[in-house]
Amino acid sequence: MGNRFSIPLNALRAIELVARHGALAPAAEELGVTTGAVSQHLRRAEERLGVELFARTAQGLRPLPVLTDMLPQLSAGFLALEEALAGLTGAQDGVLNVTVGSVFASRWLIWRVAKFNAARPGLELRLDVSGAIRDLNRNDIDCAIRFGDGDWPGVDTFPIGGTDYQPVCSPEFLARYPMPLDLGAVPVIADQTTMLDWALWLKAARLDPQTKLSGPVYSDASLAFDAAISGQGLLLAADMMSADAVSDGRLARPFAQPVTGKRGYFLATAKGRRLSRKLQSFRDWLEQEVPDSVDGYLSQIRHRA
């Protein structure tokens, strides 16, 4: 029986890595070879296939459409090989590596890690807390929790919640500025990283969407939450993220009028990645833990399961 691959697996891996990174050096580092060796892999593969795979540009190597179309399958294939090898050795079966933003980690997930550990003994949750979008094709990351519309290239997504949002503030702030609040005359905290839309909420609350808002400005969402808790102003926050602080009295919802936006939190995995037992376990736990009252996303998860 002849060789089923017209080019060696090492060359295929080099193609996949360079296509994802857009450069030879990261691929060479991951493969443990020189950039010259990676370049030779690409050249010989293109010669054997009779197809040009990359455009050589001043900004680096850019995959051509023929490769772009096949890249998700290549990436998923190598992920499957890595997972199969890990399954043979039992490596990382008891560890789930999750990359997550600071707000979700600090305002929701960190308070429930002990509960997860109790519900899923033998499975350790390891968090990579970062505002950066990590490459989910890496073998040291199992999944991500991201906020947005869920339509990201190269990933599969499962909705979690967090689409409802409204202003929150501390009880002390409400004591200083009793209702009805004039948003144009009270401090409003500006979170420079937020994807929540003040104009949409103002319109839903039958207030002027052109109201000029001013107050403290923060470039870190977690600090913006702390600023609201400390009484510095109103903050627009997802109900899911403010729920714990509201329930224990650190925050209040003065208008009690949420609006449903187009964005929410999603569990994201590399496109085509097999849903391992530990990933399925984490997804099931999220479905159980996020209250049904947060929004209607959970029913979608149940229908897709």
N, C-alpha and C positions, 0 to 999 in steps of 0.2 A: 504494500500500500504506500503510495507516494506521500510526500509532505503536504499536509492540508493547508499550510500557510505559504503563500508565494514570497513572503518576506519574513525574517526572523521576528520572534516576539519582542526581543530587545529593541528592534527598529520600530515596531508598532508602538511600544511604550514611549520611545523617544518622540515619535510623531504626536502622540496624545499629549505628552507633557509640554512640548514646545507650542502646540496649538493652544493650550490653556494659558500658558505663561507669556507667550509672545516673545520669548527670548531663549537662547541656547543655555545660558549660565544656570538658571534654576533647574532645567532639565538635567544638565550635567551633574549638578550637585545631588539631585535625588537619585540618579542612576549610579553615582560614584565613578564617573568617567570624565574625560576632558571635553571641553566644548568642541574641539576638533573631532572627537569620536562621535559626538552627537550629530555634528554637521555631516559626517560621512554616512551615518545611519540614514539621514534624510535624503541625501543625494542618491544613495544606492537604492533606497526604497522607491523613489520617484522613477529611477531608471527601470527597475523591475516591473513596476506597475504601468509604466508608460503614461503616467499622469503627473502633472505639476500640482503639488499640494500646497505650496506656500508662495506668497508674494514677498520678495525681498525688498523692504522699504527702509527709508531712513529712520523710521520709528521702530524697526524690528521686523521680525517674521510675522506675517499675517496669513492665517489659513484662508485658502481660496474656497469658494462655495462648495465644491465637491467634497472637501474635507469638513467644512462647517456642518454640512448636512449629516455626516456620519459620526461627528465627534461625540454626541451623547451616547451612541452605541459603543464606541471605543471606551469611553470613560466608564460606562456601566459594566462593560466586560472586565476591565481590570479591577474594578471594585469587587465584582463577583469572585474573581480569582483570589484577591486578598482575603475576602471573607471566608472563602472555602478553606484557605490555608489556616486561618485563625480557628476555624471550626475543627480542623484535624488536630490541632495542638491544644485547643481549649483556651487559647490566649484571648484576653479581653472579654470573655463571656460574661464576667461579673461586673463590668465597668461600662457605663454609658457616658460618652463625652458629648456635652451639649454646649454649643456656642450661643450666647444670649446677650441682649442689650442690658445696660445697667438698670433701667427702670423696671423692666420685667423681673430681673434678678432681685433687686433690692426691695421692691414694693409688693411682690407677689410670691415668687418662687422660693426665695431663701427662707421665708417663714413656713414653708411647707415641705422642706427637704426632710426633716425628721419624720414627718407623716409619710412621705414617700418611702423612706428607709424601713419604717415599720410595716407598711403595706407590701413592700417588695423586698423582703430579706434576701440577701445574697446578691443584690444588684446595687452597685455604688454609683451615685450620680456625681459626675465631675463637671464643673461649670467653667467655661471659658467666657468671662464677662468682658465684652468689648463692643464698642460702637462700630467697629469695622465689619464689613461683610466678608466672612471667611469663605474660603473655597471648600465647598462641601464634598468635593471629590478627594480630599485628603483622607488618608486612612486613619488619622488620629482624631477625626471628628465624625460622630455618628449622625448628628442632626443639628438643626438650628431652630431657634424661636425668633421670628422676625415680625416686625410691624409694617404693614403696607396693604397693597391690594391683592397680594397673593400671586400675582402674575409676573414671576421672575424667570429669566431664561435659565435653562439647565437644572431646574429643581422641580420636585413634586411637592405639593403643599396640602396640608390638612388644617382646616380652620379651627381655631381655639376659642376666640371670643374677643371682647374689647372694642366692639364697634360703637357702643353707646358712650357718650361723653357729655360733660357739663362743668360749669365753674365750681371750684371748691375754695374754701378759705378756713382759717382757724376760728374757733369760737370767740377768741379774744378780738379778732378782726371784726367780727359781727357786732361785738359789744361797742366797738369804736364807731362803726359805720352801720347803724341799724337799717333794716329794710324799710322802704324799698331802696335798693342800691342804685345809684346813678353811676353806670360804668365809666362815664366820661369824667367823673369827679372823684373816683377812688383809685388807689394804686392797683394796677393789673400787671401781674408778673409775666414777662415775655420769655418763653422758653424757645431759644433760637433753633433747637433741634426738632421741635414738634411738627407733626403732620396733621394736627387737629386744626379745624377751620373755625375761627371766631365768627366770621361773617355768617356761616351756615347756622351756628347756634343762635346768634343774635336774631337772624331772620325767623328761625323756628320759635323763638321766645317773643316774637312780635316787637322786637326792639330795632332801632335803626342800625342796619349792618354797616353803615359808614361811620359809626361812633368811633371817635379817636381815642384809642387806649394808650395809657402810659403808665410806667412803673419800673421796678427793678428788672434788669435784663440778665439772663443766665445762658451760658453756652452749654451747660450740662443739665440734662433733664432731671437727674436725681437731686441736684442742688436746687433746682426750681421747686421740686416737691418739698424739700426741707425749708425753703424760703416761705412757702405757703403755710406750712405747719408752724413756723415761728411768727406768723402774723404779718408778713411783709406785703401781702396783697392777695387778690384773687388769682387763681390758676385754672386754666382749662385742662381737665384731666379725664382720661378714660375711667369710667365707673369701675371697671375691673381692677385698675391700679389704685384707686382711692378707697376701695371698699373697706379694707382693714383699718385704715386711719379714720374713716368715718365711723365704723362700728365701735372703735375704742375711744372716740371723742376727740381725737387730735385734729380732725377736719370736719367741716360741715358742708352741706350742699344747700346754699341759701335759696336758690331758685327752685330746687327739686324738679327740674325740667330737663331731662336728658334729650339729646338728639342722636339719631343713628347716622353715622358717617359711612363712607364707602370703604374705609380701611379698618383692619383689625389685626389681631395676632394670629400667626400661622406656625404650625410645626412644619419645618422644611427639611427635605432630604435630597441628596443628589438624584437627578432624574434617572429612573430605571433601577435605583438601588433596591435590593431585596429588603422587605420589611422583616428584619430579624426578630427573634422572640423578645429580645430586650427592647427594641424599638417599639414593637407592638405593645409591650407591657407599659412603656412610658406613655404611649398614645392613649391606651385604655385608662391609665391613671389620670391623665389630664382631663379626659372626658368625664370621669367620675368627680374630679375635684373642682373643676370650674362650675359654679352654680348654674343651673338651668336658667335662673332669672337674669343672668348677665346679658345674654342676647340669644338669638335664634340659631346661632352657628352650630350648637351641639347636635341639634336634630339633623343637620346636614351630615355631620360626622357619622351619626348612627346609620343613616341611609347609605353612606358610602362604604361602611365597614362590611 
